[in-house]
Amino acid sequence: MTETMNIPDLMADIGARAKAAARILAIATPQAKTDALVAAADAVWAARSAIIDANAKDMAFGRDKGLSAAMLDRLMLDEERIKGIVKGLKSVAAQDDPVGAVLEDWTQPTGIHIRRVRTPLGVIGVIYESRPNVTADAGALCLKAGNAVILRGGSESFHSSTAIHGALQSGLE
């Protein structure tokens, strides 16, 4: 017997776990976030064969579904594109940490000193279609900014995005 999925309960669980993760990420040190992103990049590179194999399934699904040549090109991953993902992860890792940066500060005529400081938002949702590299891009940017992210990729990139997510998770651990 097939168990039916209770979508509202599933979404509530995902949201609760993301909210709990956001509390931890909000106070993560800049060095911890940088180290995590570099480790994630290394893990993606180490898993490139598995990612390319997963992408082959998505490409076959996309062809069967009748995706245009442009959509298939966006979906396709090869070693060169995975190098781009790794480069992107390392580029985000190398950026200055935005959390805690003072954007403005001033003193009111009453003597109260006010500072506008960058803080994490909490949980961010990203919905994307057949660009599996967005899994890494969105995840890296959210992590660097101290936010948790709920990713929802399109069905066309399911296997590729899952493989990239697995590699990122492995590196982050």
MDAnalysis code that builds the backbone (N, CA, C; Angstrom):
import MDAnalysis as mda
import numpy as np

u = mda.Universe.empty(519, n_residues=173, atom_resindex=np.repeat(np.arange(173), 3), trajectory=True)
u.add_TopologyAttr("name", ["N", "CA", "C"] * 173)
u.add_TopologyAttr("resid", np.arange(1, 174))
u.add_TopologyAttr("resname", ["MET", "THR", "GLU", "THR", "MET", "ASN", "ILE", "PRO", "ASP", "LEU", "MET", "ALA", "ASP", "ILE", "GLY", "ALA", "ARG", "ALA", "LYS", "ALA", "ALA", "ALA", "ARG", "ILE", "LEU", "ALA", "ILE", "ALA", "THR", "PRO", "GLN", "ALA", "LYS", "THR", "ASP", "ALA", "LEU", "VAL", "ALA", "ALA", "ALA", "ASP", "ALA", "VAL", "TRP", "ALA", "ALA", "ARG", "SER", "ALA", "ILE", "ILE", "ASP", "ALA", "ASN", "ALA", "LYS", "ASP", "MET", "ALA", "PHE", "GLY", "ARG", "ASP", "LYS", "GLY", "LEU", "SER", "ALA", "ALA", "MET", "LEU", "ASP", "ARG", "LEU", "MET", "LEU", "ASP", "GLU", "GLU", "ARG", "ILE", "LYS", "GLY", "ILE", "VAL", "LYS", "GLY", "LEU", "LYS", "SER", "VAL", "ALA", "ALA", "GLN", "ASP", "ASP", "PRO", "VAL", "GLY", "ALA", "VAL", "LEU", "GLU", "ASP", "TRP", "THR", "GLN", "PRO", "THR", "GLY", "ILE", "HIS", "ILE", "ARG", "ARG", "VAL", "ARG", "THR", "PRO", "LEU", "GLY", "VAL", "ILE", "GLY", "VAL", "ILE", "TYR", "GLU", "SER", "ARG", "PRO", "ASN", "VAL", "THR", "ALA", "ASP", "ALA", "GLY", "ALA", "LEU", "CYS", "LEU", "LYS", "ALA", "GLY", "ASN", "ALA", "VAL", "ILE", "LEU", "ARG", "GLY", "GLY", "SER", "GLU", "SER", "PHE", "HIS", "SER", "SER", "THR", "ALA", "ILE", "HIS", "GLY", "ALA", "LEU", "GLN", "SER", "GLY", "LEU", "GLU"])
u.atoms.positions = np.array([
    [0.843, -1.175, 0.000],
    [0.000, 0.000, 0.000],
    [0.890, 1.241, 0.000],
    [0.605, 2.200, -0.865],
    [1.370, 3.429, -0.964],
    [0.855, 4.439, 0.048],
    [1.773, 5.001, 0.796],
    [1.414, 6.017, 1.777],
    [1.265, 7.357, 1.061],
    [0.177, 8.059, 1.328],
    [-0.017, 9.364, 0.703],
    [0.719, 10.418, 1.504],
    [1.207, 11.412, 0.796],
    [1.985, 12.470, 1.407],
    [1.042, 13.570, 1.891],
    [1.201, 13.984, 3.130],
    [0.425, 15.075, 3.684],
    [1.238, 16.355, 3.475],
    [0.930, 17.074, 2.402],
    [1.717, 18.245, 2.008],
    [1.731, 19.333, 3.086],
    [0.587, 19.691, 3.685],
    [0.645, 20.727, 4.730],
    [1.562, 20.351, 5.900],
    [1.512, 19.083, 6.321],
    [2.389, 18.657, 7.411],
    [3.851, 18.653, 6.980],
    [4.108, 18.215, 5.761],
    [5.471, 18.211, 5.234],
    [6.029, 19.633, 5.189],
    [5.251, 20.568, 4.674],
    [5.704, 21.961, 4.575],
    [5.914, 22.575, 5.958],
    [5.030, 22.254, 6.897],
    [5.199, 22.763, 8.266],
    [6.491, 22.235, 8.877],
    [6.795, 20.959, 8.623],
    [8.025, 20.361, 9.139],
    [9.257, 21.005, 8.501],
    [9.226, 21.184, 7.194],
    [10.357, 21.823, 6.506],
    [10.558, 23.237, 7.040],
    [9.466, 23.968, 7.203],
    [9.550, 25.329, 7.727],
    [10.104, 25.376, 9.138],
    [9.661, 24.465, 9.986],
    [10.136, 24.434, 11.371],
    [11.632, 24.112, 11.426],
    [12.060, 23.161, 10.596],
    [13.488, 22.814, 10.579],
    [14.329, 23.962, 10.031],
    [13.809, 24.662, 9.014],
    [14.528, 25.811, 8.466],
    [14.619, 26.936, 9.492],
    [13.551, 27.151, 10.215],
    [13.545, 28.200, 11.249],
    [14.576, 27.886, 12.335],
    [14.655, 26.625, 12.742],
    [15.643, 26.217, 13.744],
    [17.066, 26.405, 13.197],
    [17.269, 26.063, 11.946],
    [18.588, 26.235, 11.319],
    [18.940, 27.712, 11.210],
    [17.946, 28.546, 10.916],
    [18.189, 29.985, 10.771],
    [18.722, 30.582, 12.073],
    [18.237, 30.103, 13.193],
    [18.721, 30.609, 14.497],
    [20.215, 30.312, 14.667],
    [20.629, 29.153, 14.214],
    [22.035, 28.760, 14.327],
    [22.883, 29.548, 13.325],
    [22.401, 29.647, 12.094],
    [23.157, 30.360, 11.058],
    [23.311, 31.846, 11.367],
    [22.322, 32.420, 12.018],
    [22.362, 33.856, 12.319],
    [23.542, 34.224, 13.210],
    [23.998, 33.266, 14.012],
    [25.113, 33.570, 14.919],
    [26.407, 32.846, 14.538],
    [26.399, 32.188, 13.387],
    [27.611, 31.505, 12.930],
    [28.700, 32.535, 12.667],
    [29.919, 32.175, 12.999],
    [31.030, 33.110, 12.794],
    [31.343, 33.237, 11.307],
    [31.898, 34.377, 10.916],
    [32.300, 34.534, 9.508],
    [33.242, 33.425, 9.054],
    [34.183, 33.044, 9.909],
    [35.140, 32.001, 9.529],
    [34.454, 30.652, 9.357],
    [33.499, 30.351, 10.217],
    [32.773, 29.077, 10.104],
    [32.004, 29.028, 8.786],
    [31.385, 30.129, 8.403],
    [30.639, 30.160, 7.136],
    [31.582, 30.036, 5.948],
    [32.704, 30.715, 6.008],
    [33.691, 30.635, 4.923],
    [34.228, 29.211, 4.799],
    [34.606, 28.629, 5.939],
    [35.132, 27.253, 5.920],
    [34.087, 26.276, 5.384],
    [32.832, 26.473, 5.787],
    [31.758, 25.583, 5.330],
    [31.575, 25.680, 3.821],
    [31.627, 26.889, 3.292],
    [31.447, 27.065, 1.846],
    [32.609, 26.488, 1.052],
    [33.814, 26.630, 1.549],
    [34.977, 26.039, 0.872],
    [34.873, 24.510, 0.915],
    [34.470, 23.960, 2.057],
    [34.300, 22.506, 2.163],
    [33.183, 22.028, 1.243],
    [32.117, 22.811, 1.133],
    [31.017, 22.454, 0.231],
    [31.496, 22.458, -1.219],
    [32.300, 23.446, -1.580],
    [32.847, 23.506, -2.940],
    [33.693, 22.273, -3.224],
    [34.537, 21.917, -2.274],
    [35.388, 20.729, -2.444],
    [34.537, 19.465, -2.569],
    [33.456, 19.393, -1.800],
    [32.578, 18.222, -1.851],
    [31.851, 18.131, -3.188],
    [31.446, 19.279, -3.737],
    [30.804, 19.272, -5.060],
    [31.799, 18.764, -6.100],
    [33.010, 19.244, -6.039],
    [34.017, 18.796, -7.012],
    [34.280, 17.295, -6.863],
    [34.367, 16.823, -5.636],
    [34.616, 15.397, -5.400],
    [33.451, 14.539, -5.903],
    [32.239, 15.100, -5.890],
    [31.046, 14.349, -6.309],
    [30.677, 14.600, -7.764],
    [31.564, 15.202, -8.529],
    [31.207, 15.604, -9.902],
    [30.737, 14.442, -10.772],
    [31.321, 13.275, -10.620],
    [30.880, 12.123, -11.430],
    [29.451, 11.739, -11.099],
    [29.128, 11.712, -9.813],
    [27.754, 11.386, -9.391],
    [26.777, 12.470, -9.844],
    [27.208, 13.717, -9.809],
    [26.348, 14.826, -10.247],
    [26.094, 14.720, -11.751],
    [27.121, 14.415, -12.518],
    [26.971, 14.270, -13.973],
    [26.073, 13.074, -14.296],
    [26.219, 11.980, -13.563],
    [25.344, 10.813, -13.761],
    [23.886, 11.169, -13.456],
    [23.668, 11.903, -12.363],
    [22.303, 12.326, -12.009],
    [21.750, 13.258, -13.082],
    [22.603, 14.116, -13.607],
    [22.175, 15.048, -14.644],
    [21.778, 14.319, -15.923],
    [22.419, 13.202, -16.211],
    [22.061, 12.415, -17.403],
    [20.599, 11.960, -17.309],
    [20.143, 11.604, -16.116],
    [18.737, 11.216, -15.920],
    [17.820, 12.406, -16.198],
    [18.222, 13.586, -15.709],
    [17.412, 14.787, -15.940],
    [17.385, 15.161, -17.422],
    [18.509, 15.003, -18.074],
    [18.566, 15.317, -19.509],
    [17.641, 14.379, -20.295],
    [17.652, 13.102, -19.961],
    [16.768, 12.138, -20.631],
    [15.307, 12.496, -20.359],
    [14.992, 12.835, -19.121],
    [13.631, 13.246, -18.762],
    [13.233, 14.494, -19.554],
    [14.152, 15.448, -19.639],
    [13.883, 16.689, -20.361],
    [13.640, 16.463, -21.844],
    [14.440, 15.584, -22.441],
    [14.244, 15.270, -23.867],
    [12.892, 14.597, -24.066],
    [12.562, 13.636, -23.180],
    [11.271, 12.938, -23.271],
    [10.103, 13.906, -23.068],
    [10.316, 14.900, -22.254],
    [9.275, 15.885, -21.956],
    [9.143, 16.917, -23.083],
    [10.113, 16.932, -23.984],
    [10.062, 17.858, -25.112],
    [10.605, 19.243, -24.810],
    [11.546, 19.334, -23.866],
    [12.134, 20.636, -23.563],
    [12.875, 21.176, -24.775],
    [12.855, 22.479, -24.923],
    [13.551, 23.128, -26.037],
    [15.058, 22.960, -25.865],
    [15.769, 23.215, -26.941],
    [17.229, 23.119, -26.897],
    [17.797, 24.094, -25.866],
    [17.215, 25.269, -25.764],
    [17.684, 26.265, -24.793],
    [17.468, 25.773, -23.364],
    [16.314, 25.167, -23.098],
    [16.035, 24.645, -21.760],
    [16.971, 23.481, -21.435],
    [17.218, 22.624, -22.411],
    [18.139, 21.504, -22.190],
    [19.546, 22.018, -21.919],
    [19.933, 23.084, -22.601],
    [21.252, 23.658, -22.371],
    [21.370, 24.197, -20.941],
    [20.314, 24.836, -20.440],
    [20.319, 25.345, -19.060],
    [20.414, 24.202, -18.055],
    [19.809, 23.093, -18.412],
    [19.755, 21.933, -17.528],
    [21.074, 21.158, -17.496],
    [21.802, 21.166, -18.591],
    [22.969, 20.303, -18.756],
    [24.140, 20.695, -17.851],
    [24.697, 19.680, -17.226],
    [25.900, 19.852, -16.415],
    [26.998, 18.956, -16.966],
    [28.174, 19.516, -17.090],
    [29.365, 18.747, -17.438],
    [30.465, 19.191, -16.479],
    [31.637, 18.657, -16.654],
    [32.719, 18.982, -15.722],
    [33.020, 20.481, -15.719],
    [32.958, 21.111, -16.879],
    [33.240, 22.552, -16.963],
    [32.208, 23.368, -16.184],
    [30.956, 22.991, -16.288],
    [29.910, 23.715, -15.551],
    [30.001, 23.442, -14.054],
    [30.415, 22.256, -13.697],
    [30.604, 21.970, -12.271],
    [31.788, 22.773, -11.733],
    [32.825, 22.962, -12.562],
    [33.917, 23.861, -12.165],
    [33.364, 25.251, -11.886],
    [32.396, 25.689, -12.695],
    [31.765, 26.986, -12.482],
    [31.005, 27.049, -11.164],
    [30.325, 25.964, -10.824],
    [29.616, 25.894, -9.537],
    [30.614, 26.007, -8.392],
    [31.705, 25.253, -8.501],
    [32.742, 25.265, -7.457],
    [33.357, 26.659, -7.346],
    [33.638, 27.264, -8.487],
    [34.206, 28.619, -8.491],
    [33.230, 29.602, -7.837],
    [31.944, 29.454, -8.126],
    [30.936, 30.323, -7.525],
    [30.873, 30.170, -6.014],
    [30.923, 28.924, -5.539],
    [30.916, 28.671, -4.098],
    [32.131, 29.302, -3.422],
    [33.292, 29.139, -4.036],
    [34.507, 29.709, -3.452],
    [34.501, 31.234, -3.529],
    [33.883, 31.773, -4.567],
    [33.766, 33.225, -4.691],
    [32.896, 33.806, -3.579],
    [31.783, 33.144, -3.299],
    [30.926, 33.591, -2.194],
    [31.671, 33.444, -0.870],
    [32.402, 32.353, -0.702],
    [33.171, 32.141, 0.526],
    [34.177, 33.270, 0.749],
    [34.763, 33.777, -0.319],
    [35.798, 34.814, -0.222],
    [35.233, 36.217, 0.039],
    [33.940, 36.385, -0.128],
    [33.345, 37.703, 0.098],
    [33.371, 38.053, 1.583],
    [33.383, 39.351, 1.854],
    [33.275, 39.792, 3.237],
    [31.934, 39.341, 3.793],
    [31.919, 39.018, 5.069],
    [30.683, 38.604, 5.712],
    [29.771, 39.819, 5.858],
    [28.554, 39.744, 5.348],
    [27.667, 40.901, 5.438],
    [27.033, 41.090, 6.811],
    [26.956, 40.023, 7.610],
    [26.266, 40.092, 8.895],
    [27.044, 40.981, 9.861],
    [26.363, 41.928, 10.422],
    [26.970, 42.830, 11.392],
    [27.582, 44.082, 10.784],
    [27.605, 44.168, 9.456],
    [28.170, 45.362, 8.813],
    [27.287, 46.568, 9.137],
    [27.940, 47.649, 9.537],
    [27.211, 48.871, 9.853],
    [27.002, 49.650, 8.558],
    [25.745, 49.879, 8.211],
    [25.405, 50.598, 6.993],
    [25.377, 52.102, 7.223],
    [24.884, 52.488, 8.368],
    [24.787, 53.903, 8.729],
    [24.830, 54.015, 10.236],
    [25.315, 55.128, 10.719],
    [25.105, 55.416, 12.130],
    [25.050, 56.924, 12.306],
    [24.234, 57.342, 13.236],
    [24.042, 58.765, 13.477],
    [23.558, 58.980, 14.908],
    [23.655, 60.199, 15.332],
    [23.179, 60.570, 16.665],
    [22.026, 61.544, 16.499],
    [20.937, 61.239, 17.162],
    [19.758, 62.095, 17.150],
    [20.043, 63.353, 17.985],
    [19.296, 64.421, 17.720],
    [19.466, 65.639, 18.534],
    [19.263, 65.382, 20.032],
    [18.523, 64.311, 20.347],
    [18.284, 63.972, 21.748],
    [19.480, 63.257, 22.376],
    [20.474, 62.929, 21.563],
    [21.654, 62.239, 22.063],
    [21.630, 60.735, 21.863],
    [20.513, 60.197, 21.376],
    [20.425, 58.759, 21.135],
    [21.246, 58.412, 19.898],
    [22.121, 57.433, 20.064],
    [22.960, 56.992, 18.938],
    [22.273, 55.809, 18.254],
    [22.102, 55.877, 16.944],
    [21.415, 54.847, 16.166],
    [22.383, 54.292, 15.127],
    [22.330, 52.958, 14.983],
    [23.135, 52.297, 13.949],
    [22.228, 51.391, 13.136],
    [22.386, 51.434, 11.833],
    [21.688, 50.505, 10.936],
    [22.701, 49.416, 10.590],
    [22.376, 48.193, 11.032],
    [23.302, 47.063, 10.915],
    [22.645, 45.953, 10.104],
    [23.435, 45.334, 9.227],
    [22.924, 44.197, 8.446],
    [22.719, 42.990, 9.364],
    [21.546, 42.388, 9.231],
    [21.230, 41.191, 10.002],
    [20.595, 40.163, 9.067],
    [20.673, 38.901, 9.420],
    [20.019, 37.881, 8.595],
    [18.496, 38.066, 8.601],
    [17.870, 37.649, 7.518],
    [16.412, 37.695, 7.414],
    [15.763, 36.541, 8.155],
    [16.389, 35.375, 8.112],
    [15.840, 34.185, 8.756],
    [15.755, 33.035, 7.772],
    [14.573, 32.842, 7.187],
    [14.357, 31.757, 6.227],
    [13.960, 32.380, 4.897],
    [14.609, 31.940, 3.843],
    [14.332, 32.427, 2.495],
    [13.881, 31.242, 1.652],
    [12.873, 31.455, 0.831],
    [12.416, 30.435, -0.099],
    [12.846, 30.800, -1.509],
    [13.379, 29.836, -2.240],
    [13.799, 30.064, -3.621],
    [13.174, 28.982, -4.492],
    [12.424, 29.422, -5.489],
    [11.814, 28.515, -6.454],
    [12.498, 28.756, -7.792],
    [12.965, 27.689, -8.401],
    [13.681, 27.812, -9.669],
    [13.379, 26.608, -10.541],
    [13.643, 26.755, -11.816],
    [13.293, 25.691, -12.760],
    [14.513, 24.865, -13.123],
    [14.799, 24.763, -14.386],
    [15.781, 23.790, -14.856],
    [17.211, 24.319, -14.877],
    [17.621, 24.918, -13.806],
    [19.011, 25.353, -13.636],
    [19.532, 24.754, -12.326],
    [20.056, 23.549, -12.372],
    [20.471, 22.897, -11.125],
    [21.570, 23.643, -10.377],
    [22.356, 24.479, -11.087],
    [23.404, 25.249, -10.418],
    [22.835, 26.235, -9.402],
    [21.551, 26.598, -9.546],
    [20.922, 27.518, -8.600],
    [20.877, 26.892, -7.207],
    [20.848, 25.576, -7.130],
    [20.872, 24.898, -5.838],
    [22.091, 25.358, -5.045],
    [23.238, 25.372, -5.680],
    [24.473, 25.793, -5.014],
    [24.517, 27.310, -4.846],
    [24.151, 28.050, -5.877],
    [24.224, 29.514, -5.822],
    [23.355, 30.085, -4.713],
    [22.095, 29.699, -4.689],
    [21.160, 30.226, -3.687],
    [21.559, 29.764, -2.291],
    [21.953, 28.498, -2.182],
    [22.370, 27.985, -0.880],
    [23.578, 28.729, -0.335],
    [24.558, 28.986, -1.200],
    [25.777, 29.672, -0.761],
    [25.490, 31.107, -0.335],
    [24.723, 31.822, -1.131],
    [24.427, 33.217, -0.796],
    [23.643, 33.323, 0.507],
    [22.688, 32.427, 0.685],
    [21.905, 32.449, 1.928],
    [22.776, 32.105, 3.123],
    [23.617, 31.101, 2.993],
    [24.504, 30.728, 4.095],
    [25.418, 31.892, 4.471],
    [26.026, 32.516, 3.486],
    [26.955, 33.621, 3.756],
    [26.257, 34.757, 4.494],
    [24.972, 34.967, 4.169],
    [24.209, 36.036, 4.810],
    [23.550, 35.575, 6.112],
    [23.830, 34.336, 6.546],
    [23.316, 33.841, 7.811],
    [21.867, 33.407, 7.779],
    [21.370, 33.082, 6.598],
    [19.974, 32.679, 6.440],
    [19.856, 31.196, 6.108],
    [18.756, 30.603, 6.532],
    [18.400, 29.266, 6.069],
    [17.649, 29.448, 4.760],
    [17.651, 28.418, 3.924],
    [16.954, 28.519, 2.644],
    [16.179, 27.242, 2.385],
    [14.977, 27.428, 1.872],
    [14.165, 26.309, 1.405],
    [14.208, 26.389, -0.114],
    [14.779, 25.371, -0.736],
    [14.956, 25.341, -2.190],
    [13.879, 24.480, -2.828],
    [13.314, 24.987, -3.908],
    [12.312, 24.214, -4.662],
    [12.679, 24.286, -6.133],
    [13.421, 23.281, -6.572],
    [13.802, 23.210, -7.979],
    [12.710, 22.555, -8.803],
    [12.764, 22.762, -10.099],
    [11.786, 22.171, -11.006],
    [12.003, 20.676, -11.169],
    [10.958, 20.000, -11.628],
    [11.037, 18.547, -11.811],
    [12.092, 18.173, -12.838],
    [12.368, 19.074, -13.769],
    [13.356, 18.775, -14.817],
    [14.751, 18.578, -14.242],
    [15.043, 19.247, -13.129],
    [16.401, 19.180, -12.565],
    [16.448, 18.419, -11.242],
    [15.437, 17.595, -10.998],
    [15.320, 16.916, -9.704],
    [16.571, 16.124, -9.327],
    [17.029, 15.250, -10.207],
    [18.169, 14.381, -9.875],
    [19.461, 15.188, -9.712],
    [19.682, 16.144, -10.612],
    [20.892, 16.977, -10.542],
    [20.904, 17.804, -9.267],
    [19.778, 18.464, -8.985],
    [19.688, 19.314, -7.791],
    [19.855, 18.485, -6.528],
    [19.287, 17.294, -6.514],
    [19.417, 16.413, -5.357],
    [20.879, 16.008, -5.152],
    [21.573, 15.704, -6.233],
    [22.990, 15.316, -6.131],
    [23.840, 16.500, -5.657],
    [23.573, 17.679, -6.187],
    [24.326, 18.871, -5.762],
    [24.019, 19.148, -4.291],
    [22.750, 19.080, -3.927],
    [22.372, 19.314, -2.529],
    [23.075, 18.318, -1.603],
    [23.117, 17.067, -1.997],
    [23.794, 16.048, -1.188],
    [25.270, 16.353, -1.007],
    [25.915, 16.793, -2.073],
    [27.330, 17.142, -1.981],
    [27.525, 18.361, -1.092],
    [26.663, 19.360, -1.245],
    [26.768, 20.556, -0.401],
    [26.605, 20.174, 1.067],
    [25.604, 19.375, 1.338],
    [25.338, 18.952, 2.715],
    [26.532, 18.194, 3.295],
    [27.102, 17.321, 2.490],
    [28.273, 16.561, 2.915],
    [29.430, 17.504, 3.269],
    [29.652, 18.477, 2.431],
    [30.721, 19.439, 2.686],
    [30.443, 20.305, 3.902],
    [29.196, 20.703, 4.069],
    [28.846, 21.571, 5.191],
    [28.968, 20.859, 6.529],
    [28.728, 19.547, 6.519],
    [28.847, 18.793, 7.766],
    [30.286, 18.753, 8.224],
])
